[in-house]
Amino acid sequence: MGKSCCEEIAGTLRADMGDNQVCVCYALTTGSQGRVYENVAPTLMARDYKSPPLVNMPRVRRLTPTECLRLMGLPDDHLSGIAIPAPTEDDVDYWYGAWEEHRRALGKSSRPRSRGMVRKWLQNAETDAAAYRAIGNSLAVPCAVWTLRGIVAVAQDVP
């Protein structure tokens, strides 16, 4: 047997098998053993719903906003040009009202946004955090198209 690996999960032993390095980890919650594959995600099986296989990756990479836009079926420049570098009072009034209406509609008892917060948000609307929020709150275009095509197909068949 090789040296210990996966120390942060549980004390384990590592067997070096050429390019396919495998860790055998003991799962404290189930009392069973599982394999941890380096840079390979094994096929999930029905029995894995309680303890899925572990993958020993060097790090996890978050999707970029552009990748998220593409997954949602939106063009790469969908969120470009939405910031207002020098918002007018009308811009601030409009968005202040929108934020306040949203807050009241949800029944939140939190403090309302100040006009300064709204102005700062308008000037900085193209940050990655704002993009992730906007994309996460959007509708996936391919799913919407597929659903609407199904509705149209059914509607055309009904006399």
N, C-alpha and C positions, 0 to 999 in steps of 0.2 A: 504494500500500500504506500501511497505517496504522502505528501504533507497535508496538513489540515487546510480546508478551504471553507468559504461561506461562514466565517466565524461569527458574523453579525446575526446570522439566522440561528445556528446551533452548531455545536461542535461536530465536525464531520471529517471524513477522510476523503482524500482525492486520489484517484487512480489515473495515471497518465497513460492514455491510449493513443499515442501519436497525435495526429491533428484533431481527433475527436476527444477532447478532454471532458471528462465527466466527473461531477461531484455527486456523491451519494449523501443526501441530507436526511436527518432524522426529524420528522415533524412532531413537535412537542404536543400539538393539539390533538392529533389523531393517533399518535403512537406508531406511525408507519414510516417507511422509508420512501423517498422519491428521488428522482434523478434531476440534477440541474445541468442543463446543457449550455455550453458557452457559445454565444452568438447564434444559436439555433432554437427556434420555438417549435417544440414537437406538436403533433396533431392533438387537439383537444378531444377527449372522449366523454361519453355521458357520465361515467363514474367520476370525472374530474370536477363535478360541480361543487364539491366541498373543499377539495385541495388540488387546485390546478397545478400543472407542472411549472417549475421555476426556471427562469432563463437568466443566466449570469451574463449580463451585458455591461460593458464599461460605463455607459451612461445612456440616459433616455433623452431623445431630442424632441422638442415640442414642434408641432407643425407651424410654419410661418403663416402670417395672414393671407399671403397670396395662395398658398396651398389650400388653406381653408376655403377661400373664395372659389377655387376650382372645384373642390369637393362638393360645394353647394350649387355648382352649376352657374356661377356668376362670373362675369368678365374680370380680368386681373385689375382693371382700373376702376372697378365699381365704387370704391370708397375714396378715390382720388378727387381732390378739389372740394371736399366738403367743409374744410376749415374756413373760417372767416377771419383773416388776420386783423382787420380793423372793424369789428362789428358796430353797426349804428345803434342808436337807442331803440329803433323799431325792431331790429334783430333781437336785441336783448329782451325787449318787451314780449315779442312773440314766443321765444324759447322759455322765458321765465313763466309765462302763462301755461305753456305746454307741460313743463316740469310740475307746476302747481296742480294742474288738472290731473296729471298722472298720480301724484301723491294723494290727492283727495279721492280719486277713483279706487285706489287700492286700500283706502282707509288707514293709511299709515299715520301714526301719530308722531313721526319724526319731524325734526326741524325742517322748514322749507329751505330751499337753496336761496342764497343771497344773489343779488344782481351781479356782484363781483364774481361769484362762483360760475354763474351762467356765462359771463363775458370770458372768463378764463377757459371754460370748456369749449366755447365757440372758437377761440383762438388756437386751441390745442386738440382739435377733433380728429386728427389723423395719427394719433399714437397707436402703438400695437395693442395696448389694453383696450382702447376704444374700438379698434377693429375687431378684436376677439369678441367683445360684447355685442357689437352690431351683427356680426356673422352668426353668433350663437343665438341671437333673437330673430334670425331670418328664416325664411322658408326655403327648403331645398328645391330649386327650380325643376330638376328632372323628376322629382317625386310629384310636384304639383302638376306638371305637364302630363305625366302618366295617369294620374287620378282624373284630371279633367277630360283626357281622351276617353277614358273608360266611361265617364258620365255621358259624354256626347254619344258614344257608341250605343249605350243602353237607351238613351233618349231617342235616337234615330230608329231603333227597333220597336219602340212603343207606338201603337197607333194613336 
